[in-house]
């Protein structure tokens, strides 16, 4: 497994940010490009095992909530299907298996939030670099979108 990791500080209190993201189905509220999300099988959005099906940039993706902790302000998820490389390329990298974790922690000075988001992925070795590079573009965009959504509420 390879890993893409990103961290930042958001200009909002941790409880405020957590309330925005704690429901696994609320993805469209804080990630630009997610047009809709649905939890399958009538599970709650904070229930471990819940599967969300969401549309990101015109592609439908399914992920299962694997851990969820209100105390730690954290959740993890696992992709249900291989995720195809979403960009045109001379040689298109193989689709990946992926999982991710989003952790929040309070920054006491200034009442801010430390956020870390990482995605672990598995693919052939020749495809690690393009996937890592792409994820290192996308994750900061997602964190930036989260920060804007938190400040707007």
N, C-alpha and C positions, 0 to 999 in steps of 0.2 A: 504494500500500500504506500502511496505517496500522499503528501499533505501540502495544502495551501493554507496559510495562516495569515490573518490580518487582525490588528487591534487598533483602537482609537478611543478618544474621549469625546463623549457627547455632552452637549450643553443643556442637559435636563437631569432631574433627579432619577435615581435608579428605580424607585417604585413607579414613577410615571412611565418610564420606558418599559418596564416589565408589564405593566397593565396594558400597554399597547401590543405587546408581542406574545403574551402568555397563552392566548388561545391560538392553537396551531392553524385554525381556519382563517385567521385575520390577516393573512399574508397580503392581500390587496390593499390593506389599510396602510402598510408601511414599506412596500417594495414597489418602486416604479416598474412598470412593465408587466405586473401581474394583474390581469384583467378580472379574473374570478377564481374562486376556490370553493371546494365542497368537501365536507367530511363524509366518508362513506359509512354505511351500516349504522347510522343513527348514533354514533359515538360522540362524546363531547370533545371539544377542541383541546382539552387539557388531560385527556385520558390516554395513558400509555397504550399503544397499539392502534390508536386512531390513524386512519389513512386519509390524507388529503390529496385531492386531485385538483391541480391548479393549472391555469393557462399563463405561461410566461413567454412573452414575445411571439405568440401564436403557436407555441408548442405545449401540448398537454403533458404534464409530469405528475407522477404519483410518488408520494413519500409517506413512510410510516413513522409515527412518533415513537421513539424507542425509550427515551427518558424524559421526565418532566419534574422540575423541583421549584416550587414557590419559594422555599427557604433559600435556595442557592441562586435563584433567578436564572435558571438554566434549562435548556432542553436540547435533545439530540434527535436526529432523524436518520432514516436510511432510505435510499432510493429503492423503489419497488421494481423498476425496470432499468435496463441499461439506458444511459443518457447519451444521445448522439451529439457529436460535435456540432455546435450550432452556427458555425461560420464556414464560409467558402474558403477552401485552401487548395493549394496545388496537389497535396496529398492529404486527404481527409483522415485525421486520426480516428482510431477505433472508438466506439462507444465505451463509456465507463460505467462501472459499478461505483456508487458513491454513498457517503454518509457525511453528516455534518453536525456541528455543535455550535450553539450560540450561548455564550456566557455573559452575564452582566455583573458588575460589582460597583459598589459606591465609591466615589472619589469624595472624601469628606470635605476637603478644602474646595469650596465653591459649589457644593451640592451637585456634583456632576456624575456621569456614569462612564465607567470603563467598560468597553465592549470588546469581546474577542469572538471571532467567527472563524472556524476552520472547517475545511472540507477535505476528507480523506477519499482517495479514489484509487481504483485498480484498473490498469490497462497494460498493454505491451510496453516494454521499456522504451521503444523508439517513439512512443506517443506521450510519454510523461512530460517532456518539456513543453510541447504546445498546449497540453491541458493545464499544466501548472501556470504557464504564462496567461492563459485565458482566465483561469480562476482568480489569478492575482490582479486582473482587470475588473472582474465582475464583483468579487467580494467587497472591495472598497466602494464600488457603486451602490451595493446593497446597504452597506453601513451608512453611507452618505444619505441614502433615501430614508433609512430609519431615523437618522438624526433630524432630517427636515420634517418628517412626520411627527416626531416627538415635540419639536419646537412649535409646530403649527397647532398643537392641541392644548 
